[in-house]
Amino acid sequence: MAALCLMLVSFELLLIEHLRLSARVQNIVDDSTALAKAFTDNPVVVQALYREEPAVDVPIRGDDPSFGNPGAPRTLLIFADYRCHFCRDLEAVLQRDILPRAADRLQIVFKNRPLFGSPGDPNNGTAPSLSWLSACMSEAAWRMGDARAFWRLHAALMRDESHLDSNSIRALAQEAGLDQQALLAAVEDQGIQARVAENVQMAESFGFTWTPVVLLDGRQVTYWNNSGFWARELGDSRMSAATRRTSPD
């Protein structure tokens, strides 16, 4: 009995020590997390990290969705998925921190990169994922030639979380001012689907297996949600109200 009691006491002491050690480890983790956040919240640090990134030469096609001056000195290239909530966060940053500072000094290029699901296969009855369908809608809208209508659809897709079917596609097309039947037909076009697949392959060839990917002049902006970074990198001057109305809707 004495031996059993001794074993129980020893076990209890080991358990107490384990709990103390776990608490110390958790404190270290918490402190490290707080330090890392303080580090990446600093726009000077974020800018320094950005400028240390190696530049990559991602091809920009003439028919990629874009906004701004094609001859601008700076280019912001974005790979995004309409069904990615981080991409929706980026859209807010774009509207709040980037477009008001862009004026004619920045060209923004958007590449559809569906991250979730697959394009489907009509041969076996597999439907495309919502990510793929949204990407095809976006590409189709751009090819229809009305840039302002495209950006209205872009904004609608970024905020819409519903299931997409022929009725909702018609509704989104009507909201954007696009021909509903033409958009429905274009979504299923093989050329549109091939372009989206090319974007996926392109992103993966550069090792971009996530969304959003934000490249400013070919360098990745890892902490793109840092407002101070954009103020430092793009300048703090804001566009006039008249100029701002030419931004994507």
C-alpha positions as CSV (number, residue, x, y, z in Angstrom):
1,M,0.0,0.0,0.0
2,A,2.8,2.4,0.9
3,A,4.4,1.7,-2.5
4,L,1.2,2.5,-4.3
5,C,0.7,5.7,-2.4
6,L,4.3,6.7,-3.3
7,M,3.6,6.0,-7.0
8,L,0.4,8.1,-6.8
9,V,2.2,11.0,-5.2
10,S,5.0,10.8,-7.8
11,F,2.5,10.7,-10.6
12,E,0.7,13.8,-9.2
13,L,4.0,15.6,-8.9
14,L,4.9,14.8,-12.5
15,L,1.4,15.9,-13.6
16,I,1.8,19.2,-11.8
17,E,5.3,19.8,-13.4
18,H,3.8,18.9,-16.8
19,L,1.0,21.4,-16.4
20,R,3.5,24.1,-15.3
21,L,5.7,23.4,-18.3
22,S,2.7,23.5,-20.6
23,A,1.7,26.9,-19.2
24,R,5.2,28.2,-19.7
25,V,5.3,26.9,-23.3
26,Q,1.9,28.5,-23.9
27,N,3.1,31.8,-22.5
28,I,6.1,31.6,-24.9
29,V,3.8,30.9,-27.8
30,D,1.5,33.7,-26.9
31,D,4.4,36.1,-26.5
32,S,5.8,35.0,-29.8
33,T,2.4,35.5,-31.5
34,A,2.1,39.0,-30.1
35,L,5.6,39.9,-31.1
36,A,5.0,38.6,-34.6
37,K,1.8,40.6,-34.9
38,A,3.5,43.7,-33.7
39,F,6.3,43.1,-36.2
40,T,3.9,42.6,-39.2
41,D,1.7,45.5,-38.1
42,N,4.6,47.9,-38.6
43,P,4.4,49.3,-42.2
44,V,8.1,50.0,-42.2
45,V,8.8,46.3,-41.5
46,V,6.2,45.2,-44.1
47,Q,7.7,47.5,-46.7
48,A,11.2,46.2,-46.0
49,L,10.0,42.5,-46.2
50,Y,8.3,43.4,-49.5
51,R,11.4,44.9,-51.0
52,E,13.4,41.8,-50.0
53,E,11.1,39.6,-52.1
54,P,12.5,38.3,-55.4
55,A,10.7,39.7,-58.4
56,V,9.0,37.1,-60.6
57,D,8.0,37.7,-64.2
58,V,4.3,36.5,-64.3
59,P,3.1,36.9,-67.9
60,I,0.3,39.5,-68.4
61,R,-1.9,38.9,-71.4
62,G,-3.5,41.7,-73.3
63,D,-6.9,40.3,-72.6
64,D,-6.5,39.9,-68.8
65,P,-9.0,41.9,-66.8
66,S,-7.4,45.1,-65.8
67,F,-8.0,48.6,-64.6
68,G,-5.9,51.8,-64.8
69,N,-3.3,53.1,-67.2
70,P,-1.6,50.3,-69.2
71,G,1.5,52.5,-69.4
72,A,1.6,53.2,-65.6
73,P,5.0,52.9,-63.9
74,R,3.7,50.3,-61.5
75,T,1.7,47.1,-61.8
76,L,-0.4,45.3,-59.2
77,L,-1.2,41.8,-60.3
78,I,-3.7,39.7,-58.3
79,F,-4.5,36.0,-58.4
80,A,-7.9,35.6,-56.7
81,D,-10.8,33.3,-56.1
82,Y,-14.3,34.8,-55.7
83,R,-15.2,32.1,-53.1
84,C,-12.1,32.8,-50.9
85,H,-12.9,35.0,-47.9
86,F,-9.3,36.3,-47.8
87,C,-9.8,37.5,-51.4
88,R,-12.9,39.4,-50.2
89,D,-10.8,41.0,-47.5
90,L,-8.3,42.0,-50.2
91,E,-11.2,43.6,-52.2
92,A,-11.9,45.8,-49.2
93,V,-8.2,46.8,-49.0
94,L,-8.3,47.5,-52.7
95,Q,-11.2,49.9,-52.4
96,R,-10.0,51.5,-49.1
97,D,-6.2,51.7,-49.5
98,I,-5.1,51.1,-53.1
99,L,-7.6,52.6,-55.6
100,P,-7.8,56.0,-53.9
101,R,-4.0,56.3,-54.2
102,A,-3.6,54.7,-57.6
103,A,-4.7,57.5,-60.1
104,D,-2.7,57.0,-63.3
105,R,0.4,55.6,-61.6
106,L,-0.8,52.0,-61.2
107,Q,-2.3,49.3,-63.5
108,I,-4.2,46.6,-61.7
109,V,-4.4,43.2,-63.4
110,F,-6.8,40.5,-62.2
111,K,-6.3,36.8,-62.9
112,N,-9.0,34.4,-62.0
113,R,-7.5,31.5,-60.0
114,P,-10.2,29.2,-58.7
115,L,-8.7,27.5,-55.6
116,F,-11.6,25.3,-54.6
117,G,-13.1,22.3,-56.5
118,S,-12.7,21.5,-60.1
119,P,-14.1,22.5,-63.5
120,G,-16.3,19.5,-63.6
121,D,-16.8,17.0,-66.3
122,P,-20.0,16.9,-68.4
123,N,-19.1,13.4,-69.6
124,N,-19.8,12.0,-66.1
125,G,-22.3,14.6,-64.9
126,T,-19.9,16.4,-62.5
127,A,-20.8,20.0,-62.1
128,P,-18.1,22.7,-61.8
129,S,-17.4,24.0,-58.4
130,L,-18.6,27.5,-57.4
131,S,-15.1,28.8,-57.6
132,W,-14.7,27.6,-61.2
133,L,-18.1,28.8,-62.2
134,S,-17.5,32.3,-60.7
135,A,-14.1,32.5,-62.5
136,C,-15.7,31.5,-65.8
137,M,-18.4,34.2,-65.3
138,S,-15.7,36.8,-64.7
139,E,-13.7,35.9,-67.7
140,A,-16.8,35.7,-69.9
141,A,-17.9,39.2,-68.7
142,W,-14.6,40.7,-69.5
143,R,-14.6,39.3,-73.0
144,M,-18.0,40.8,-73.6
145,G,-16.3,44.1,-73.9
146,D,-17.9,46.4,-71.3
147,A,-15.2,47.0,-68.7
148,R,-17.5,48.9,-66.3
149,A,-20.1,46.1,-66.4
150,F,-17.3,43.6,-65.7
151,W,-16.2,45.5,-62.6
152,R,-19.8,45.6,-61.4
153,L,-20.1,41.9,-61.8
154,H,-16.7,41.5,-60.1
155,A,-18.0,43.4,-57.1
156,A,-21.2,41.4,-57.0
157,L,-19.3,38.1,-57.2
158,M,-17.0,39.2,-54.4
159,R,-19.9,39.8,-52.0
160,D,-22.3,37.0,-53.2
161,E,-22.1,33.8,-51.2
162,S,-25.1,32.1,-52.6
163,H,-25.2,29.0,-54.8
164,L,-24.8,29.8,-58.5
165,D,-27.3,28.5,-61.0
166,S,-28.9,29.8,-64.2
167,N,-31.3,32.0,-62.3
168,S,-28.7,33.6,-60.0
169,I,-26.3,34.1,-63.0
170,R,-29.1,36.0,-64.8
171,A,-29.7,38.1,-61.7
172,L,-26.0,39.0,-61.4
173,A,-25.8,39.7,-65.1
174,Q,-28.8,42.0,-64.9
175,E,-27.3,43.8,-61.8
176,A,-24.1,44.3,-63.7
177,G,-25.8,45.5,-66.9
178,L,-24.8,42.5,-69.0
179,D,-26.8,40.5,-71.5
180,Q,-28.1,37.5,-69.5
181,Q,-28.3,34.9,-72.2
182,A,-24.9,35.9,-73.7
183,L,-23.3,35.5,-70.3
184,L,-24.9,32.1,-69.7
185,A,-23.7,30.9,-73.1
186,A,-20.2,32.3,-72.6
187,V,-19.7,30.7,-69.2
188,E,-19.8,27.3,-70.9
189,D,-17.5,28.3,-73.7
190,Q,-14.4,26.0,-74.0
191,G,-12.1,29.0,-74.6
192,I,-13.2,30.6,-71.4
193,Q,-12.7,27.5,-69.4
194,A,-9.3,26.9,-71.0
195,R,-8.2,30.4,-70.0
196,V,-9.2,29.8,-66.4
197,A,-7.3,26.5,-66.5
198,E,-4.2,28.3,-67.9
199,N,-4.4,30.8,-65.0
200,V,-4.4,27.9,-62.5
201,Q,-1.4,26.3,-64.2
202,M,0.4,29.6,-64.3
203,A,-0.1,30.2,-60.6
204,E,1.1,26.7,-59.7
205,S,4.1,27.0,-61.9
206,F,5.3,29.9,-59.7
207,G,4.5,28.0,-56.6
208,F,1.4,30.0,-55.8
209,T,-0.9,27.4,-54.2
210,W,-3.0,29.9,-52.2
211,T,-5.2,32.9,-52.8
212,P,-5.0,35.8,-52.9
213,V,-1.6,36.3,-54.4
214,V,-0.7,40.0,-54.5
215,L,2.3,41.0,-56.7
216,L,3.4,44.6,-56.8
217,D,5.9,45.1,-59.7
218,G,6.5,41.3,-59.5
219,R,7.2,41.2,-55.8
220,Q,4.9,39.4,-53.5
221,V,3.1,41.6,-50.9
222,T,2.7,39.0,-48.0
223,Y,1.0,41.4,-45.6
224,W,-1.3,43.1,-48.1
225,N,-3.8,44.0,-45.3
226,N,-1.4,46.6,-43.8
227,S,-2.8,50.0,-44.7
228,G,0.4,51.8,-43.8
229,F,2.3,49.7,-46.3
230,W,0.2,51.0,-49.2
231,A,0.5,54.6,-47.9
232,R,4.3,54.3,-47.9
233,E,4.6,52.4,-51.2
234,L,2.0,54.2,-53.3
235,G,2.2,57.6,-51.6
236,D,-0.4,59.2,-49.3
237,S,-2.0,61.5,-51.9
238,R,-5.6,60.7,-52.6
239,M,-7.4,61.0,-55.9
240,S,-10.0,63.7,-56.3
241,A,-13.7,62.7,-56.2
242,A,-13.9,63.1,-59.9
243,T,-11.0,60.8,-60.6
244,R,-12.3,58.2,-58.1
245,R,-15.6,57.8,-60.0
246,T,-13.6,56.1,-62.8
247,S,-12.5,53.3,-60.4
248,P,-14.1,49.9,-60.7
249,D,-17.7,49.9,-59.5
